[in-house]
Amino acid sequence: MEEVRRILKMLEEGKITAEEAEKLISAIEEKGKKDKGVSSLGKIIGDSVSSALSIIPGVLGNVLSFSGEELLEEITLSINREEPLEVNISGGDLDIKTEERDEIILKGKGRYNFSENKLTLSAGNFLLTLPKLKEFKLIINAGDFDGEIWADKINIILNAGDANIFLRSLEISCFINMGDMDIKLMENPKKATMNCNMGDLSIILPEDFDGVIIPKVSLGDFSMLKEGYKYKDKKYLFGEGEGEIEIYCKMGDVSVR
């Protein structure tokens, strides 16, 4: 297992290619073929690497074909706060902050398109100021994200990038495909699902967190660093267990504190 982790680290750092990593892992499988768990381990690795690398052509295509308007200065965009808002960024970096307001403000350099409560950004650096929302979806393709989001329901998809996020929400869904995500929960969610295909995930719980943590890590380490829990049936119980956070990680490390 440790040999596989070293290979994956080399792959993440760009020291070897995906093909070279596959060959090395196959050699380890051959060496330990008597172990019944090896074949399933190889399948997890193969599926995760293939899924992670498959997004790259699509991201490049989106950036090259995007024909939105060029952002030259700060603009204000009107939205319907009762309807879901979607923000999709490819090949760029995005910062978000939340304020008491009715519209959204977009600053930065790059190209954008806004229609029917959907904002698409490409190839640039952007600062987005949002109001508190009913429902918000954020898709990041090959870029970095930093900021705070406040909505009743939040869905975040990270494909090949890094994210540092402060979340205020009752219902949260996050998916990481080849990237690292740091999440700080500013309030107790009633339901949260965190999926990590290939990458690392760090979660900071509210100080008064009341809920159940259910981790399922296939290849990697899980660390519970927050004290005050009861452990039973592979679940971490805090307080009365009013909320629930499910964590699924195929390949990567997860820490909760």
C-alpha positions, 0 to 999 in steps of 0.5 A, spaced: 500 500 500 505 504 501 509 503 495 502 505 491 501 511 495 509 513 493 507 512 486 501 516 486 505 522 489 510 521 484 504 522 479 501 528 482 507 531 482 508 530 475 515 526 476 512 520 472 506 519 467 500 516 468 502 510 463 508 509 467 504 509 474 500 504 471 506 499 469 509 500 476 502 499 480 501 493 475 508 490 477 506 491 485 499 487 483 503 481 480 508 481 486 502 481 491 497 477 486 496 472 492 492 477 496 485 477 494 484 485 495 490 487 490 485 486 484 480 490 486 485 495 488 488 495 481 481 497 479 480 503 483 486 506 481 485 504 474 478 507 474 480 513 478 486 515 473 482 514 467 476 518 470 481 524 472 485 524 465 478 524 461 476 531 463 482 534 460 480 534 453 473 537 454 476 543 459 481 545 453 475 545 448 471 549 452 476 554 453 478 554 446 471 554 443 468 559 448 466 566 445 463 570 450 464 577 452 470 580 454 470 583 461 473 590 461 470 593 468 466 591 473 459 589 471 452 588 475 448 582 473 441 582 475 438 575 478 432 571 481 434 569 488 429 564 488 431 560 482 438 556 482 444 560 480 450 556 476 457 559 475 461 555 471 469 557 470 474 553 465 481 555 465 481 561 470 481 563 477 475 565 481 474 568 488 467 569 491 465 573 497 457 574 499 454 580 502 447 583 503 445 585 496 440 583 491 444 582 485 451 580 483 457 584 481 463 581 477 470 584 476 476 581 473 479 580 466 477 574 462 471 572 458 464 571 460 457 570 458 450 571 463 444 568 461 438 565 465 441 565 472 447 562 469 454 565 469 460 562 464 467 564 465 473 562 461 481 564 461 481 569 466 481 571 473 475 573 476 472 576 483 464 575 484 460 578 489 454 574 491 448 575 495 445 569 499 442 564 495 436 559 495 441 554 491 448 555 488 452 550 483 459 552 482 463 548 477 471 549 476 474 546 470 482 547 471 482 552 475 483 555 483 477 557 487 477 561 494 471 564 497 465 564 501 458 561 499 452 562 503 446 558 500 440 554 502 443 548 498 450 548 495 453 544 489 460 544 488 464 540 482 472 541 482 475 538 476 483 539 476 484 544 481 484 547 488 479 550 492 479 553 499 472 554 501 467 557 507 460 554 506 454 556 510 449 551 508 443 546 510 445 542 504 452 541 501 454 536 495 461 536 493 465 532 488 473 533 487 476 530 480 483 530 481 484 536 485 485 538 493 479 542 496 479 545 503 472 546 506 470 550 512 463 549 515 461 556 518 454 552 520 452 545 521 449 542 515 443 537 515 446 533 510 452 533 506 456 529 501 463 529 499 466 525 494 473 525 492 475 521 486 483 523 486 485 528 490 485 530 498 480 533 502 480 537 508 474 539 512 473 544 518 467 543 522 463 548 526 466 548 534 459 546 536 458 541 530 452 536 532 452 530 527 454 524 524 461 523 520 461 517 515 467 516 512 469 511 506 476 511 504 478 506 499 485 508 497 488 513 502 488 515 509 482 518 514 484 522 520 479 525 525 482 530 528 476 533 532 475 531 539 469 530 543 466 524 538 463 517 540 465 512 535 461 506 533 459 502 527 465 506 523 461 512 524 463 518 528 458 521 533 458 528 535 452 531 540 445 528 538 447 527 531 442 531 528 446 532 521 450 527 517 456 528 513 458 522 508 465 522 505 467 518 499 474 518 497 477 513 492 484 515 492 486 520 496 487 523 504 481 526 508 482 529 514 476 532 519 478 537 524 
